[in-house]
Amino acid sequence: MAADPLTSAPISGPTQKRADGVWRLAADGAIIAVCDGPATLLVPTESVRVLTVELPLKSAARRVEALPYAVEDRIADPLDAVHLALGPSVGPDLYRVGIVRTAVIADWVARAEAAGLGHAPMVPDALALPEPPDGQWVVGIDGARALVRDGAGGGFAMPLAALPAAWRAAGRPAVLADGDGLPPELAAVATPVQPFDAAASLAVPALDLRQGAWQRQSSGDPLLRRLAWIVGLGIAAHVGIAAADTVMTGVIADRRANDTRALVQQFAPGTPMDGDLADRVTAMLPAAGMGGATDRFLPRLTRVAGVIQPLVPAGTVQSVRFEGDRMILTIDGDAALAARIQSALAASGVPGTATGDASGVVTVTAGA
C-alpha cells in the first residue's frame, strides 16, 4: 500500500523533487512533502466548503454558469467574495463542489507558485481519504484535527474534540477509521478502512480548486501542450452551443421572475414590484426557522469549534444542536471556562455567548 498522505511524516533531504510528489500546506503556511505520488498540494479543508449540488444540465459550460445560482442559498458569504470549483459527478445530475474565500485561495496559489507547485492540483485534504459507501464516514486523524469524507460526496474537517458531538448530530453513521487516534466513542464502533493506494487515488483528484481565474500552470510537458490545443479547438467548436445555453438560462430566469411577481401579487396585492425583485421578496419572508439547518450546521460548527478548541479539553463536549437560526453546544466546565470562551468568540468576531451554570455546564450559543 502506498504511503498515506494524511499520516506520513514529512520528507526531507534531496530525494524529493519540488515539482513531484504529494505536498501539504501546513498551518503555519509552510509547504512540506508528505509522500511520493503525482504532483498534488493538499490544503486545509477547514477553509473549504465541500458539498454536492444538483445540476441537471448536459452542457459543462452551462453547469459552470448555473453553479452560483445553485449554491447562493447554501453559503453565508456573498458570491463575489468566494471562488467556486466544480468537481466530478458523484451521482445522477449530482456534482461535488468546493467553495473557498477568494482571499484564501489567492494566498494559497501565491504560496504554491513560489514553491514551484503552480502546476499541481489543489485538493482539500479530507478528500485524500478513500471514498466510503453511501451513509458512512471515513475518518482520519491529523494531530488535533479530524478529517471526514462522507459517502454523499462531501468532506469536512474540525477539531478532534468536537468530532463525537458532530457524529452524534449526524445520526451516528458507520465509521471507517483511517489510522488510529479516534475518540473512544467512535473507536468502539469503527472498523479499519480497507487498504488503498493513496497515490493512485490522487492521480484523479476528487476536487481540484485550481479552476477559472486560479487555473493551474502548464507543467511544460509537450504532450500536455498538444492536449491543450485539442481542448481549445473543442471549446471553439462548442461556442455556439454555450451561447445557446446562455440565452436559455436567461429565458428561464425571466420566466421564474414573472412567476414570482404573479405569486407576490396573488398573496400580497398592491406590493410594488419596482427595483430589485429579490430584495422585495426577501423583505416579505418570515424570520429564518429550521429550514436549511443541515446546510448551515457543519460550516458554523467548524467555525465555532475552531475558536473554542484550544480552550476545551477533549471529551468534554456533551451535545450540539440547532434551534431555529442558533447552534447550541453544551460543554463540561465552569464559569471561568465560560468567560474564556466568551472572550475568544468576541476576539474572533464570531457572534455568540457562553454562560456557565451551577451544575458545571457551559452553554455556547452561536448566532447567524
N, C-alpha and C positions, 0 to 999 in steps of 0.2 A: 504494500500500500504506500502511496506517495505521502510525503510529509504533509501534516495538516497545517494550513496557513494560519489557523487560529491559535494553535498551541506550540508551534515550532519556536525554538529560541532564535534570536536574531543571528544572522550570519555576518561574520566579519572577515577581513582579510581580502586578498586579491582573487579569490576563487569565484566571485560573483560579478558578472558584467552588469554595468549600470543599466543597460538597455534591455536586459533579460531578467526573468525570474519574477516572483511574487513579492511585492513590497507593501509596506503598511505605513500610513500616515499616523504617527503616534500622537498622544495627547499633547505633547509639548511642541508639536509641529514638525518634529524630525521625521525623515523618511528612512525606514530601516528595512533591510532584507529579511524575509521570513522563510522562504523555501524556494527550491527550483520550480520551474514551470513557465508558462507563457507570460510575457510581459503584462503585468497587472498591478494596479495600485488599489489597495483596499482602503476605504475611507470610513470614518466612524458613522455607524447607522443612526446614532442619536441625532445627527443633524440632517437626516434624510427621512422623509415620509414615504414609505413603500406601501403601495396599495394596489388593488385591482380595480379596473374600470371597464364598464361595458361600452364597447364601440362597435355597433353593428353596421360597419361600413366596409365595403370591399376594397376601396382605394386607400393605399397607405398615406397618400398626401391628404386625403380627406380626414383620415383618422387623426393626423397631426393637427389639422385645423380645428377639429371638433374637440380635441383634448382639453383646452382651457374651459370650455363650457361644461364638460363632464366632471371637472374637479372643483370648480369655483365654490360650490356649496359644501365642500368637504375639507377646506383648509381655512385657517384663520388669517393668513397673510393675503394682501392684495395680489392679484395676478402679476402686476408689473414688478413685484418685488421677489418673484420666485422664478426658478428655472424648472421646466418640465421635461422629463426624459421618458420617452415611450419605449417600453421593453417588449419582449416577445409575447406571443399569445400563450395564455395559461388555461384556456378552455374555449368553448364556442363563443365567439364575439367578446371574450374577456382578455384584457391585456394588463401586464404588470407595468406600473408607472412609478417613477421616482420624482419626488418634489424636494427641492433644496433651495434655500435662500440664495439669491444672486450674489450677494456679498461673500457668502461662504464658498460657493463653487469658484468664484473669481480668485479667492485666496488659494484654494486647493490647486487650481490649474497653474497659477503662478509658481507654486512650490514644486509641482510635478515637472514643469518645463525647466525650472532651474536645476532640478536633479537629473535631467536627461530622460525623463519619463513622459515627455509630451505625447508620445505615440501610444502610451499604454491605456487600455480601458480603465475606467474609474468605477469601481464596484463597491456598493455598501457591504461592509464586512460580514453582516449577518447572512448575506446571500452567498458567502463562501461555504456555508454549511450545506450538507446534502438536502435535497428537497424531500419532505416527508409525504406520506399519503394524506389524502383529504381528512380533515378533522384532527390531525395530530400536530405536535410540535417537535422540532429538533432543537435542542438547547445546547449551546456551547458556553463555557465559562472562560472569561479572559480577565484574570485578576479579580477586581471588584465589579466587573461588568458581566451582564448576562446577555447573550445574543440568541435570538429566537427566529427560526424560519418556520412559518406555518404552512399547512397543506393547502391553504386557499390561494397561495401565490404571493403572500406578503412576507414581511420580516421587520423586526424592530429590535432595539437594544435598550437596556435600562440598568440601573444599579442592581447588583445582585440581591441586596436586602429587600428590594421591592418585588422580586420575582414571585415568591409564593402567593402574595396577595393578588398580583396580576393573573396568575394561573388559576386561582380560585374564581376570580371575577369572570374569566373566560369560559367557565364551565368545567374546569379540570380536564382538559384534553389529554389524550395519551401522550407520554413524553418519551422521546428517544434521546439518549444522552450521548453527546459527542465529547468524550473525556470525563474527567472526574470533577468534583467540587460542587455538585448540586446541593442546595439546601436539603436538610433531612426529609422534609415533607415531600419533595419531588423525587429525591433519591429512592425513597421507599417504593415508588410506583414506576420508576423509569426502567427502560431496557436499553442496553447499549445499541448505538446506531450500527448498521451494517458497514463493514469496511468499504471505503470508496476512494477513488483516485482523484484527489483534490486538483492536481494539475490538469487532468483531462476535463474535469467539470468547469474549470476556469477558462479553458480554451474557447468555450462558447459562453460568454458572460451571461448570467441571469438578468443583469441590467447594467448597461453602460451609461453613465451620466454624461460622458463626453459627446454631446449632441448639439445641433443648432449652432449658436454663437460660440459654444465651447467644444467644437468638433476637434477630434484628435489630429495631431500632426501625422504626416506620412513618415513611415519608418525608412523610406528610401529604397525599398525593395522594388526592382523593375517590374516584377510580376504584379505587385500591388498597384503600381502606376498604370500598367495596362488595364488592370481591372477598373481603376478609377475612370479611364477613358470610356470603357464599355458602359459603366454605370451612368456616366454623363450623357452618352448617346441615348441610353434608355430613358433618362429623365427628360431629355429634349423630345423624344418620341411621345412622351405622355403628358406634355404640357397642355395639349388640347383637352385631354381627359381631366386634368387637375383644374383647368379653368372652368370646365362644365360643372365639376363638383362644387367649386366655389360659388358659382351662380345658384346652384340648387340649395346650398347651405343658406344663402341669403334669402331665397324664397321661403324655405322652411321657417327661418327666424321671423320673417314678416307675417307668415300665417299664424305663428304662435302669438305674436304681439297682438294681432287682430282678435284672436280668440280670447286673450287675456282682457283686452278692452271690453269685449262683449260681456264677459263674466263680471267685471267690475261694475258695469252699467246695470247688469241684472240684479246684483246683490247690494249695490250701493249707488242708487240712481243719483245723478247730479254731481258725482265725483269728477273734478276736472281731469282731463286726460292730456293736458299740455305738459311740456317739459319731459323729464326723464321718467319713462313708464316704470322702470324697475324701482326707482325711489318712491314713486306714488304707491305702488303695490306693497312695498316693504313697510311703509309707514302704516298701512292698514292691518298688517299681520299682528296676531297676539304675541305676547312675550314667549320666548323660547321655552319649551317643556322638555319632554323626554325624547322628542323626535331627533334622530341623528346622534343619540348619545354614544352609540358604538363607534361612530366615525370620530367623535371628539375624545373618546376615553383614552386611547393609547398615547396620542401626542401630548395631551395635558398631563397624564400620569408621568410620562417621560420627563416633561419639563419640571414638574414639581419634585419628582424623585431626585432629579439631578441636583436640585438646590439643597434638599434635606439629607441626602445620603451621607455626607461627611459627619452629620450630627447624630444619626440614628443607628444604634447598634444592630447588627444582623439578627434577624428573627424576632424583632420587636414590633413589626407592623402587623396589627391584628386584622384589619379589614380595609377594603377600598370599595366605595360605592358611588354611584352617580344619582343625584337627585335634582331634577329639573336641569338647570344650567350650572350646577355646582358639583364638584368632585370632593368627596369627604373621605379622609384617611383617619383611622384610629390607631394610636401607637402607645405602647407601654412607655410611661415616662412620668415626669413631674413638672411642676410649674417652671423650674429652671430650664428644662428642655423646651417647654412651650415658648419661653421668652427667646431662647436662642434660635428656634425655628422661625419665629415671627421676625426677628432681625434679619435672618438670612433671606426670607421671602422679600422683605422690603428692599434689601440691598440688591437683590437680583431683578427687581422690577416685576415680580410675579404677584398678581393680585391674590390675596388670601389672608386668612387669620389662623392663629394657633392658640388654643386655650387648653389649660390643664384643669383637672378636677380632683376632688379629694380621694377618689378611688385609684389614682395613679394612672390615669388615661389622658393622653394628649389628643385632641381633635383638631385636625388641619382641614380647613375648608378653603378650597380654591375656586375662584370665580372664573368668568369668561376670560 
